[in-house]
Amino acid sequence: MKVVLYAYHEMGCAALESLQEVGFEVACVFTHAGASQENNFFDSVEKLAQQQQIPVFYTEDINTPEWIAKVATLQPDAIFTLSYRQALCPALIATAKKGAFNVHASLLPAYRGRAHLNWVIIRNERETGVTLHRINAIPDGGPILAQHPVTITDEDDALSLHRKLVRTTREQMPQWLRGLQAGSLIERAQDERLASEPGQRKPEDGQIHWQQSADEIHRLIRGVAYPWPGAYSFMGGQRFIVWKSRVVAQTHQHEPGKIISTDPLYVACGQNVLEIVAAGLSHHDNLSAAQLVQHFSLSSKTQLE
């Protein structure tokens, strides 16, 4: 089968490797310009494709008549998308004989849209997964061809869960591709009653509200931990990020946000206590709790904002 791949990030790398393993011909790869200049904790599908001498294209609009015509001349059997930021229009999908397919990192129909990786941790889900589905007019709403679950543990943060999802995609996709080629995958419509789309998150959504329980704050910290923007609070008007925390089951009578111990660094929450284990003054540093205490001259009288 000849395919056109629209992909980004390590999910895109997993797809490209899987397609090549199964023996599909990758006619070209569309990815996002400037990928190599972004936060490079992840592998680049751009570089991987170039190493394989596969043509790589970048465009801010894949749905122009010119790009649709370009893809049509390639006569692809199928189109695949993974972690790609643009939606495919019907005319572009129609260029592929078998249609277009997406791998989404959740167990659809739950957690459609963006930031699904963060939301499942923040909302205390115990399981997520990856889904292969046909692309239609509903974003992430097309018929499902295959799924595989991924367990979320209490130790997982955004990065560890991301790596689990990439690994699962790489493990499952070759057999999904073989099934798609053989026509053995059975499509089933998504149950719209179970659909959810929590929405895209913005960096400002990471502000800690100490009135919440320690469990809720801890999940927020895990859900947006480095290399995501991080959960943050303020001390004397200066912003700091909490990279790592621990819940302490301890009742108290303190106002939420009050520091009740500096060694270990305990902060009173709406319910129970949160221990700050690691923090930063910016996205680029990592301070121990002791270093944070020293920087802000924290004491048991300090009130975080």
C-alpha positions in Angstrom: 0.0 0.0 0.0 1.1 3.5 -0.8 0.4 6.0 2.0 0.8 9.7 2.8 1.6 10.5 6.4 0.6 13.6 8.3 2.4 13.4 11.5 4.4 15.0 14.3 6.2 14.2 17.5 7.1 10.7 18.7 3.7 9.4 17.7 4.6 10.3 14.2 7.9 8.4 14.5 6.1 5.3 15.8 3.8 5.5 12.8 6.6 5.9 10.2 8.5 3.0 11.7 5.4 0.8 11.8 4.5 1.6 8.2 8.0 0.7 7.1 8.0 -2.5 9.1 4.9 -3.7 7.4 6.2 -2.8 4.0 3.9 0.1 3.1 5.4 2.7 0.8 5.4 6.1 2.4 5.1 8.5 -0.5 5.8 11.6 1.6 5.4 13.0 5.1 3.7 16.3 6.1 4.8 17.7 9.4 5.1 21.0 11.2 7.8 23.5 10.3 10.3 24.3 12.9 9.9 21.0 14.7 13.7 20.8 15.3 13.6 24.2 17.1 11.0 23.3 19.6 11.4 21.7 23.0 13.3 18.6 21.9 12.4 16.1 24.5 10.7 14.2 21.7 12.0 12.5 18.6 11.5 14.2 15.2 9.5 12.6 12.5 11.0 15.2 10.2 14.5 13.9 10.8 13.5 10.3 10.7 11.8 10.8 7.3 14.8 12.6 5.9 17.1 9.8 7.0 15.0 7.4 5.0 15.0 9.9 2.0 11.3 10.3 2.2 10.1 13.7 0.9 9.0 16.0 3.8 6.6 18.9 3.3 5.5 21.8 5.6 2.5 24.0 5.1 0.2 26.1 7.2 -2.8 25.0 5.2 -2.9 21.4 3.9 -6.3 21.9 2.4 -5.5 24.4 -0.4 -6.3 23.2 -4.0 -2.6 23.1 -4.7 -1.7 20.7 -1.9 -4.8 18.6 -2.6 -3.7 18.3 -6.2 -0.2 17.4 -5.1 -1.4 14.5 -2.9 -3.8 13.4 -5.7 -0.9 13.0 -8.1 0.7 10.5 -5.6 -2.4 8.3 -5.8 -2.2 7.1 -2.2 -4.1 4.0 -1.1 -4.5 5.6 2.4 -3.7 8.6 4.4 -2.7 8.4 8.1 -2.5 11.2 10.7 -0.9 11.2 14.1 -0.5 14.2 16.4 -1.0 16.5 13.4 -2.5 19.9 14.2 -4.6 20.4 11.1 -7.9 18.7 10.1 -8.2 17.1 6.6 -11.0 18.4 4.4 -13.2 15.9 2.5 -11.5 16.7 -0.8 -8.1 15.7 0.6 -9.5 12.6 2.2 -11.0 11.6 -1.2 -7.5 11.5 -2.8 -6.9 8.2 -0.9 -8.5 5.0 -2.3 -9.2 3.5 1.1 -9.7 6.9 2.9 -7.9 8.5 5.8 -7.2 7.2 9.3 -6.1 8.7 12.5 -4.4 7.3 15.7 -5.7 9.2 18.7 -4.1 8.8 22.1 -7.3 8.0 24.1 -10.0 5.4 24.3 -12.5 7.1 22.0 -15.1 8.3 22.2 -13.8 9.6 25.5 -11.3 12.5 25.5 -11.6 13.7 21.9 -9.6 16.8 20.9 -6.4 18.1 22.3 -4.8 17.8 25.8 -6.3 14.3 26.3 -3.0 13.2 27.8 -3.2 15.9 30.5 -6.9 15.6 31.2 -6.9 11.9 31.9 -4.4 12.4 34.7 -6.0 15.6 36.1 -9.4 13.9 36.1 -8.0 10.8 37.9 -8.7 8.3 35.1 -7.2 4.9 35.7 -7.0 3.9 32.1 -6.5 5.5 28.7 -5.2 4.1 25.4 -4.8 4.5 21.7 -7.5 4.2 19.0 -7.3 3.7 15.3 -10.3 5.3 13.6 -11.5 6.5 10.2 -11.5 10.2 9.7 -14.9 11.8 9.0 -16.5 15.2 9.5 -16.6 14.9 13.3 -13.1 15.6 14.9 -11.9 12.3 16.4 -15.4 11.0 15.8 -15.0 8.5 13.0 -15.7 4.8 13.2 -13.3 2.8 15.3 -11.2 0.0 13.8 -9.0 -0.9 16.7 -8.1 0.1 20.3 -5.6 -0.9 23.0 -5.8 0.2 26.7 -3.0 1.8 28.7 -3.0 1.7 32.5 -2.5 5.0 34.4 -0.7 4.5 37.7 -0.3 6.9 40.7 3.3 7.3 39.7 2.6 8.5 36.1 3.0 12.1 35.1 2.4 13.6 31.7 5.8 12.5 30.3 5.7 8.9 31.5 2.2 8.5 30.2 3.2 10.0 26.9 5.9 7.4 26.6 3.6 4.6 27.4 1.2 5.8 24.7 4.0 6.1 22.1 5.3 2.6 23.0 1.8 1.1 22.8 1.2 2.8 19.4 4.5 1.3 18.1 3.6 -2.1 19.4 0.0 -2.2 18.1 0.2 -0.3 14.8 1.9 -3.0 12.7 -0.8 -5.5 13.3 -3.5 -2.8 12.8 -1.9 -2.0 9.5 -1.8 -5.6 8.4 -5.5 -6.0 9.4 -6.4 -2.8 7.5 -4.6 -4.1 4.4 -6.3 -7.5 4.7 -9.7 -6.0 5.3 -10.0 -7.9 8.6 -10.6 -4.8 10.8 -14.3 -4.2 11.5 -15.4 -0.6 11.8 -17.9 0.3 14.6 -19.5 3.7 15.0 -18.7 5.6 18.1 -21.3 5.9 20.8 -22.0 9.7 21.0 -23.6 9.2 24.4 -20.1 8.4 25.7 -18.2 11.1 23.9 -16.3 13.8 25.8 -14.0 16.6 24.7 -12.6 18.4 27.8 -11.0 21.1 25.6 -7.5 22.5 24.9 -5.5 23.6 27.9 -3.7 26.9 28.2 -0.6 27.5 30.4 -2.7 29.8 32.6 -4.9 26.8 33.4 -2.0 25.4 35.4 -2.4 27.8 38.3 -2.7 26.0 41.7 -5.7 26.9 43.8 -4.9 25.9 47.3 -8.5 25.7 48.3 -8.7 22.4 46.3 -7.8 19.2 48.0 -4.2 18.0 48.0 -5.2 15.1 45.8 -6.7 17.4 43.1 -3.6 19.7 43.2 -1.2 16.7 43.0 -3.0 15.4 39.9 -2.8 18.8 38.3 1.0 18.9 39.0 1.4 15.4 37.5 -0.8 16.2 34.6 1.2 19.2 33.4 4.6 18.3 34.6 7.8 18.9 32.6 8.2 19.2 29.7 4.6 20.6 29.7 4.3 24.1 31.2 3.8 23.0 34.8 1.5 23.9 37.7 2.4 27.1 39.4 1.7 29.3 42.4 3.0 32.7 43.6 5.0 33.9 46.6 5.2 37.7 47.0 4.0 38.2 43.5 6.8 36.0 42.1 5.7 32.9 40.1 7.2 29.5 40.8 6.4 26.1 39.3 5.8 22.9 41.3 7.3 20.0 39.3 6.9 17.2 41.8 4.7 16.7 44.9 3.3 14.2 47.3 0.0 14.0 49.1 0.1 13.9 52.9 -3.0 12.6 54.6 -3.1 15.0 57.5 -5.9 17.0 58.8 -5.3 20.6 59.8 -7.0 23.9 60.7 -4.8 26.2 58.6 -5.8 28.5 55.8 -5.3 26.9 52.3 -1.9 27.9 51.0 -0.3 28.3 54.4 3.1 26.7 54.8 3.0 24.5 57.9 6.5 23.1 57.6 9.6 23.9 55.7 11.5 20.6 56.2 9.7 18.8 54.7 8.0 21.6 52.7 4.3 21.1 53.6 1.5 23.4 52.3 -2.1 23.3 53.7 -4.8 22.6 51.1 -8.5 22.6 51.2 -8.3 19.0 52.3 -5.1 17.3 53.6 -1.5 18.6 52.9 0.7 18.8 49.9 4.4 18.2 50.1 6.4 20.2 47.5 9.3 17.9 46.5 10.7 19.8 43.4 10.0 23.2 42.0 11.4 25.8 39.6 11.5 29.5 39.1 11.1 29.0 35.3 10.5 26.2 32.9 14.3 25.6 32.7 15.3 25.0 36.2 14.7 22.4 38.9 15.0 23.2 42.5 14.8 21.0 45.6 12.3 22.0 48.3 15.2 23.2 50.4 16.4 25.5 47.6 12.9 26.9 47.2 12.7 27.6 50.9 16.0 29.4 50.8 15.2 31.4 47.7 11.9 32.8 49.2 13.0 32.7 52.8 9.9 30.6 53.6 8.7 30.0 57.1 5.8 28.4 58.8 4.1 31.9 58.7 4.3 32.2 54.9 1.1 32.3 52.9 1.3 31.3 49.2 -0.9 33.1 46.8 
